[in-house]
Amino acid sequence: MHMKEIAGCAIIEDEKLLLLWKKKRNYYELPGGKPNEHEQLDQAAIREAMEEIGCDVELGKYAGSYDFEKDSLPIRSHVWFAKIKPGQTPTIVENEIFSELFWMPLEDYKKHELALNVAMFCKEYLK
């Protein structure tokens, strides 16, 4: 079975991770999504952040990939550390998909409903 690849941004400020509440899944996820045809994963992460939080981001270090399943489909989530470029405030752009923008204290990650890749990222980050 073909593994679907997605790309996301881990935007951390003051040890808080920026997350979006995805209505139809009832969990928080990173800004990100799947690349368009012929689009590099890092470019997809930047584009998706703009589409979802309305901010231009600068990617930093590659944070790793996290394999999980959603609806029995294998997914590989590629995550980059990212910074929002100065003078921009994240906001929910796709109101039909997301209902809340949340700065989650990283050490509280076990207290919240998170997409599997987000939980895996937090666990790894806090090691």
C-alpha positions in Angstrom: 0.0 0.0 0.0 1.3 3.4 -0.9 2.3 5.7 2.0 0.8 9.1 1.9 3.2 11.9 2.8 2.3 15.1 4.6 4.3 18.1 5.7 3.8 20.3 8.7 5.3 23.1 10.8 6.2 22.9 14.5 5.9 26.5 15.5 7.2 26.9 19.1 7.2 30.1 21.1 7.9 30.2 24.8 7.8 26.3 24.9 4.2 26.4 23.5 3.3 24.7 20.2 0.9 26.2 17.8 -2.0 23.8 17.0 -5.2 23.9 15.1 -8.4 22.1 16.2 -9.7 20.1 13.2 -13.5 19.9 13.5 -14.2 16.7 11.6 -11.4 14.8 13.5 -11.9 16.3 17.0 -8.2 16.7 17.6 -5.4 19.3 17.4 -3.0 19.1 14.5 0.0 21.1 13.2 -0.4 23.6 10.4 0.4 21.5 7.3 -1.0 19.1 4.8 -0.2 17.2 1.6 2.0 18.4 -1.1 0.6 19.3 -4.5 1.9 17.4 -7.5 5.6 18.1 -8.1 5.8 20.2 -4.9 8.7 19.5 -2.5 7.6 18.6 1.1 9.3 21.7 2.6 7.5 23.9 0.1 4.2 22.3 1.0 4.8 23.0 4.7 5.3 26.7 4.0 2.3 26.9 1.6 0.0 25.0 4.0 1.0 27.3 6.9 0.1 30.3 4.8 -3.3 28.7 3.8 -4.2 27.6 7.3 -2.8 30.3 9.7 -2.3 33.2 7.2 1.4 33.6 8.1 4.6 33.4 6.1 6.9 31.0 7.9 10.6 30.4 7.7 11.5 26.7 8.1 14.3 25.8 10.5 15.7 22.4 11.2 14.0 19.2 10.0 12.4 17.7 13.1 11.9 14.2 11.7 9.2 12.0 10.3 6.5 10.2 12.1 4.6 7.2 10.7 1.1 6.5 11.8 -2.2 5.3 10.4 -5.4 7.3 9.8 -8.5 5.5 8.5 -6.3 2.4 8.0 -4.0 4.3 5.6 -0.3 4.6 6.3 0.9 8.2 6.6 4.4 9.6 7.0 4.3 13.1 8.5 7.4 15.2 7.9 7.8 18.0 10.5 10.0 21.1 10.4 10.7 23.6 13.1 9.3 26.9 11.8 9.2 30.5 12.8 6.5 33.0 11.9 8.1 35.9 10.1 8.1 39.2 12.1 5.0 41.3 12.3 2.4 38.6 11.6 -0.1 37.1 13.9 -1.5 33.6 13.2 -5.2 33.3 12.7 -7.6 30.7 11.5 -8.0 31.1 7.7 -10.0 28.0 6.9 -12.9 28.4 9.3 -14.8 25.5 7.7 -12.0 23.1 8.7 -10.6 24.5 11.9 -12.4 26.0 14.9 -9.6 27.0 17.3 -6.0 28.1 17.2 -4.2 27.0 20.4 -0.7 27.6 21.8 -0.3 24.4 23.8 2.4 24.2 26.5 4.5 21.3 25.3 4.7 19.6 28.7 0.8 19.4 28.7 0.6 17.4 25.5 -0.9 14.3 27.3 -3.8 16.4 28.5 -5.1 17.2 25.0 -6.7 15.4 22.1 -3.9 15.4 19.5 -3.3 13.9 16.1 -1.0 10.9 16.5 1.9 12.6 14.7 1.6 15.6 17.1 1.7 13.4 20.1 4.8 11.6 18.7 6.5 14.9 17.9 5.9 16.2 21.5 7.1 13.1 23.1 10.3 13.2 21.0 10.8 16.9 21.5 10.6 16.6 25.3 13.1 13.8 25.6 
